[in-house]
């Protein structure tokens, strides 16, 4: 399990790969209030819940960067275990509704998911650690990144990777749109901010602005 350096003793962030496609799931919490967010529970619900219990945190929301199967497979199990509401951007509802077809496409055991409880909006405040949802479409129409300004941390999902960007050849993908999202929304954030990607290692915004082969500042 990998762990991003904690900025303060109050802020908790644990990021680790889950599920059949090794999506990076993040638990972000506040030790003072005991509140936490689960971001992109793409599988291995028992592992996710074990860590939440170990940290002694209460999940207040289950939030998703987008609705590809590898980022949503355990959402129902986490909701059942915690009672927390599920959040998704409305533009990805069609992908959420297609989860069984997505599973069949990738040869993954099928799951049924409850409907999202609420839709995420652009610039919506999250209820933990001062987070804000930023609509960053392109990989999917409803792709969202989560920005924690105080802790210089961005959860980018499959929008931005170390040296790369999210693929745009799947249903709803748009190459021009993802470039715009990165340039206009992500690259305007702090250069020294850590980017937690949807798969693989972390990077920083400054590094991608100068070295990303697909989109530079």
Phi and psi in degrees as a GROMACS rama.xvg file:
@    title "Ramachandran Plot"
@    xaxis  label "Phi"
@    yaxis  label "Psi"
@TYPE xy
-97.216  155.017  UNK-2
-140.932  125.005  UNK-3
-69.9599  144.913  UNK-4
-55.665  126.892  UNK-5
-76.9891  131.064  UNK-6
-72.1964  -36.5806  UNK-7
-142.695  169.09  UNK-8
-69.809  -17.9901  UNK-9
-82.6525  -37.1631  UNK-10
-83.888  131.643  UNK-11
-120.028  127.303  UNK-12
-137.894  123.513  UNK-13
-124.678  124.707  UNK-14
-124.772  132.946  UNK-15
-156.79  149.029  UNK-16
-77.0604  138.741  UNK-17
-135.945  160.846  UNK-18
76.4004  178.325  UNK-19
-66.1195  -24.5529  UNK-20
-110.83  13.277  UNK-21
53.7515  49.8525  UNK-22
-69.7438  143.284  UNK-23
-78.6933  112.743  UNK-24
-94.5487  140.825  UNK-25
-123.517  138.5  UNK-26
-110.424  120.011  UNK-27
-118.849  126.239  UNK-28
-144.095  170.749  UNK-29
-123.722  111.7  UNK-30
-62.1891  -31.1868  UNK-31
-67.0548  -48.3811  UNK-32
-88.7679  -19.8938  UNK-33
78.223  9.63722  UNK-34
-91.2127  151.205  UNK-35
-149.723  154.862  UNK-36
-112.706  141.487  UNK-37
-107.018  123.037  UNK-38
-113.38  124.681  UNK-39
57.8332  63.1787  UNK-40
-77.4243  88.204  UNK-41
-89.1052  10.0418  UNK-42
150.751  -179.025  UNK-43
54.1784  52.8794  UNK-44
-58.0271  -37.2986  UNK-45
-62.1126  -39.8779  UNK-46
-65.3852  -43.2837  UNK-47
-61.776  -47.9982  UNK-48
-67.2028  -34.9282  UNK-49
-61.9051  -40.11  UNK-50
-71.0705  -40.1661  UNK-51
-59.4504  -44.2001  UNK-52
-67.3441  -38.123  UNK-53
-62.0321  -38.5203  UNK-54
-80.102  -9.86871  UNK-55
58.733  46.7067  UNK-56
-112.85  152.584  UNK-57
-106.465  122.983  UNK-58
-76.4925  122.586  UNK-59
-102.966  -15.0813  UNK-60
-161.385  146.443  UNK-61
-112.989  111.293  UNK-62
-120.129  150.164  UNK-63
-127.091  135.307  UNK-64
-71.4479  -29.6424  UNK-65
-170.17  179.663  UNK-66
-112.368  27.325  UNK-67
-69.259  147.656  UNK-68
-53.9727  -36.3944  UNK-69
-72.0308  -5.442  UNK-70
-110.868  -0.616417  UNK-71
-132.285  -6.65478  UNK-72
-58.5995  -33.0352  UNK-73
-98.9708  9.1516  UNK-74
-59.1731  -42.479  UNK-75
-65.0922  -41.0878  UNK-76
-66.457  -39.3927  UNK-77
-68.6151  -38.3232  UNK-78
-64.4829  -41.8257  UNK-79
-62.4821  -37.6676  UNK-80
-77.3349  -28.8531  UNK-81
-114.227  -22.6664  UNK-82
76.7072  4.73315  UNK-83
-75.5897  147.29  UNK-84
-73.9733  152.77  UNK-85
-98.7248  131.283  UNK-86
-116.234  140.138  UNK-87
-153.424  151.233  UNK-88
-75.7682  137.98  UNK-89
-58.3194  -31.3122  UNK-90
-68.3722  -12.7258  UNK-91
-102.981  10.3053  UNK-92
-58.9638  -36.3023  UNK-93
-63.0578  -34.0437  UNK-94
-73.4808  -39.332  UNK-95
-58.1301  -43.3191  UNK-96
-66.4725  -21.4921  UNK-97
-96.9911  16.7092  UNK-98
-59.037  -36.6957  UNK-99
-67.7411  -38.9573  UNK-100
-67.0959  -38.0983  UNK-101
-61.5691  -42.7278  UNK-102
-60.4136  -44.3919  UNK-103
-63.3371  -38.7266  UNK-104
-62.8338  -36.6935  UNK-105
-102.581  6.89236  UNK-106
67.9363  32.2576  UNK-107
-104.97  139.555  UNK-108
-52.0087  134.367  UNK-109
-71.7447  146.463  UNK-110
-129.911  155.191  UNK-111
-108.845  135.522  UNK-112
-116.915  145.128  UNK-113
-68.4592  159.728  UNK-114
-68.5258  147.744  UNK-115
-56.4669  144.172  UNK-116
-82.3326  -34.6927  UNK-117
-146.198  153.982  UNK-118
-97.2398  137.731  UNK-119
-76.7721  142.166  UNK-120
-115.315  155.411  UNK-121
-61.6514  135.451  UNK-122
66.7216  18.8825  UNK-123
-74.4301  133.641  UNK-124
-74.7756  135.518  UNK-125
-89.4943  162.198  UNK-126
-96.7898  31.2268  UNK-127
-156.693  135.032  UNK-128
58.7262  24.8351  UNK-129
66.87  23.1359  UNK-130
-71.9604  154.198  UNK-131
-135.049  137.205  UNK-132
-85.3132  132.425  UNK-133
-120.635  119.394  UNK-134
-71.3884  116.836  UNK-135
-128.369  68.6413  UNK-136
-67.6939  161.354  UNK-137
143.822  -56.6644  UNK-138
-64.3793  -44.9512  UNK-139
-138.895  163.531  UNK-140
-62.8699  -29.7031  UNK-141
-106.443  21.4788  UNK-142
-62.4151  136.338  UNK-143
-132.575  140.224  UNK-144
-108.843  153.697  UNK-145
-119.472  120.803  UNK-146
-110.251  125.343  UNK-147
-114.59  88.2806  UNK-148
-60.6564  -43.3222  UNK-149
-60.3648  -29.8365  UNK-150
-108.889  9.26534  UNK-151
49.7496  50.8511  UNK-152
-133.43  130.344  UNK-153
-120.381  125.725  UNK-154
-93.6194  108.309  UNK-155
-98.6759  -5.15202  UNK-156
57.2508  -138.413  UNK-157
-99.8251  25.2645  UNK-158
-82.5661  -47.987  UNK-159
-131.157  133.641  UNK-160
-123.243  169.397  UNK-161
-61.2667  107.683  UNK-162
73.5221  11.1452  UNK-163
-153.792  -179.513  UNK-164
-134.927  167.967  UNK-165
-67.9015  148.233  UNK-166
-68.0755  151.229  UNK-167
-126.651  18.0215  UNK-168
-97.7941  6.0275  UNK-169
-95.9861  166.058  UNK-170
-52.2167  126.589  UNK-171
89.0774  -5.30689  UNK-172
-73.5638  149.767  UNK-173
-150.245  109.61  UNK-174
-61.7314  -48.363  UNK-175
-60.47  -36.5947  UNK-176
-68.5032  -40.6237  UNK-177
-67.7719  -35.7857  UNK-178
-63.3744  -43.9165  UNK-179
-62.7283  -43.2484  UNK-180
-59.5385  -43.2043  UNK-181
-68.1926  -47.0862  UNK-182
-67.7715  -45.1938  UNK-183
-86.9873  -26.1064  UNK-184
-112.151  -44.6036  UNK-185
-84.0998  -45.1675  UNK-186
-72.1089  -4.63419  UNK-187
-88.4034  -5.56054  UNK-188
-83.5869  176.232  UNK-189
-61.204  133.38  UNK-190
-59.7623  -32.729  UNK-191
-89.2202  6.50304  UNK-192
-69.9994  138.597  UNK-193
-78.695  134.592  UNK-194
-106.366  114.52  UNK-195
-89.0902  114.168  UNK-196
-88.2528  167.326  UNK-197
-72.4874  -23.5643  UNK-198
-148.814  142.5  UNK-199
82.837  -164.753  UNK-200
-76.978  161.773  UNK-201
-69.679  164.662  UNK-202
-144.461  -168.335  UNK-203
-127.781  158.258  UNK-204
-64.0406  -42.6502  UNK-205
-60.0413  -41.1191  UNK-206
-61.5193  -44.1496  UNK-207
-70.0872  -34.1228  UNK-208
-61.9422  -30.0199  UNK-209
-101.486  -26.585  UNK-210
-119.319  -11.2259  UNK-211
-67.6084  126.116  UNK-212
-74.3059  -13.2149  UNK-213
-98.7693  -37.3146  UNK-214
-148.579  113.892  UNK-215
-112.185  155.373  UNK-216
